[in-house]
Amino acid sequence: MDAESKQSHVHAVFESIAPKYDMMNDVLSFRRHKAWRKFTMRKMNVQPGQSSLDLCCGTCDWTIALARESRGGRTVGLDFSRNMLDIGQAKVDKLDLGGTIELIQGNAMSLPFPDNTFDFVTIGFGLRNVPDYERVIREMRRVVKPGGKVVCLELSKPTWQPFKALYYFYFEKLLPLLGKWLVKRYEQYRWLPESLASFPDLQALAEMFRTTGLRNVRAYPLTGGVAALHIGTKGNDGA
């Protein structure tokens, strides 16, 4: 699938699954995605007043967590799916965070922000869906401030047997069927294992972070390697 086709396909997938996205995340990850996000927030150590940009923000759970930790710092969520953003905006409004969180429809590969704007730039379960992984990481690095952090929380590839075999059986065979049975979306949930097939593993993604110029890159496997957290820092000199 070429870059343009992938972008169109992914957009259609997420526009379609938006109404049931949160429920299916809980079911398909056995609610582990919440624990992974909490672990990530501890590692980030967001301070009051710090600013964050959350890419592929979806229905805004991570965006909201960032806003709460920053206690009034600027928080922006960006996603290309209008349907996902509408659900996220409803959550933001319900929590009365509209004055703190700004949601923007946009493209992660071409961010509408100046260089050196945010203390943190995050992407959660979205990098594997973009046409060009390295381009997005370079854009994240561009808009983060010197000394700021680029953070990616994403599905990954376990290596330990027999867990690896069990995981791939679930992910490739059972997960699309759950999508079909629970929300009548077989083809959309078949995309999830397909999107991971060509995605870099833990070490390869860490090396991609380094290739883009990020420093002090840390990679953490989560739940046996089912997911991974990557954090890189932009040099204080901006290089």
N, C-alpha and C positions, 0 to 999 in steps of 0.2 A: 504494500500500500504506500503510494507516494505521500509527500507531506500534505498536499492540499486535500487529498482524499481522506487521510487520517484525521485531519482537523475537522472536516465536514462530518465524518462518521462519529467522532467523539462528541461533537456538539449535539448531534441528533440523539445519541445515547443518553446524555445527561439531561437534555431537555425532557426526554421521555420518562426517565426514572426519578426525576426531582420529587414528585409528591411522596414517594415511598423510600426515598434515599436514606433517611435517618433510621427508619425501622429496619431496613435491610442491612445497613451497616452493623447494627446490634446483632442481628441474627447471624450474618455470615462470618463475623469475626468473633462470635461468642462474647461480645462486648469488650474484647481486648483492646479495641481502638481507643477506648477511654483511658485505660491504664497506660497505653503507649504515649498518649498526649500528655498525661500528667507527668510521666517520666521526662518527656521532652521539656516541659515547662520548668521542671526542677533544674535541668541542665542549662537552660537558657538564663535563668535567674533575672528575669525582667525587673527593672527598678521603676519606682514611681516617676512619671514624667517622660519615660522613654517612648520612642515612636516605633511603630511596627507596620509593615506591609505584608499582608497574608495573601499569597497568590493561589489561584484555583480554590478560592475560599468556600465554594459550594454553599451549604446552608449555614455557614458561619459559626460553627461551634468553636473552632480554634480562634477565629477572629474575636469572638466574645471573651474567651479566656485571656487573650493578649490584652484586650482593653481593660479588663478587671485588674490584671496584675499591674498595668501601667498607671492606674488610678488617675485618669485624666490625660495621659499622654496621647498623642495623635495615633489613631489606629485606622488603617485603610484595608478593606477587603476587595479583591479584584477577581472576577470570574467572567468567562465568556458566555455562560448560560444565564439568560434572563430568568428562566423559571427557577433555577437554584437561588439566584439572588433575591427573587421575590419572597421565597420561603425564609431566607436568611434575614431579610429586612423585617419580616413579621416578628421574628425572634428578637431582633434588636429593639424594635418598637415596644414589644411586650416588656422588656427589661429596662425600658427608659434609658437606653444607651445611644439614642439617636444623635445626641450632642457630642458624643465621643467617637463613634464609629461612622466612617464614610464608606459606602459601597459603590463600586465602579464596575461597569461592564467593559471588559477590555481583554487584550491579548498578552499572555505572559511572555511571549517572544519579542514584544515591542512595548515596553512599559512607558506610560505617559508621565514620567517623573524625571526631574533633573538628577544629575550625578549627586552622590553623597547626601541623600535625603533622609534615610531611615536608620535607626539603631539596629533593627532586626528586619530581615526579609525572610519569610517562611513560605514553604509549600508543603501541604499535607495530602498525600495520596493523589497527587496530580501530575507529578513530573513524568511518570511513565506514559501519560496520555498525550503529551505534547509531541509535535513532529520532530523537534530538535532539542534534545536534552541539554547539550552543552551551551547552546545559544541562550536558553532560559537561565542557566546558572550564571552565564556571563552578564545577563541583564540584571539578575539579582545582585551580583557583585557590584555592578555599576552604580546602582541606586542606594546601596548600603553605605553608611558613613565609614570613614577610616576608623578602624578599631571595632566596627560593627560586625554582626554575625549573619551569615547565610545558613539557614536551617532547612533540612529536608527530612520529613518523616514519610516513609514510603514502604510499600510491600517489597519483600526481597525474596531470596532463594535459599532455603535451608539446605545444608550440606550433609547433615548427620543422618545416616541410615539406622533404623528403618523409618524414622520420622519423615525423612524426605519423601519416601515413596507414598506414605499415608497422606501427607500434605498435598502432593500433586494429584493423587486420586480424588481427594475432596475438592481441590481447587478446580481441576479440569473437568471432572465428571459430575460431581454432586452439586457444586455451586450453581451452574446454569439451570439445573433442574429445580433447585430451590427458588430461583428467580421465576421460573415458569409456574411453579405451583403456588407461590405466595403472592406474586404481583403480575402474573401473566406476561413476563418479560424474559423469555428464554434467550433470544438473540442478543439483547442488550447485556445480559449477565454472562453470556459466552465471551463477550469482549474482555472481561476482566482477566481470565487466564491468557488470552491472546496478547493482551497488552504487556504482560509480564515476560513473555517468551523471549523478546529481544532486549529486555531492560538489563542494564548492567547489574552484576552482583555486588555484594558489599564492598569488596576491595576495588573493583573496577570503578564504581561510582566515587569512592574516596579519591582515586587517582584522577578522575575527571574534575573533581573539586580543585585538586592541586594544579591541574593543567590550566584552569581558568585564572590562576593567580592567588587563590585563597590559601591562607596559612593556618598552621596549627589545626589541621583537619583531624577530626575525631569521628570514628564510626562505631556505632553500638548495635550489635545484633539483638533483636527483641523476640521473645517467645520462640527460642530455638532457631532463629533466623527467618521466621515468617515475615517479619518486618525489620526495618533498620532505620536508625537515626544517624544522620550525617550533619556535622556542624563545622563550618569553616569561618575564619576571621579575615577580614580585609586589613591589610597592613596599615599601621598608623600613619604611614607616609602616603597612603592612598594608592600605593603600587600593588 
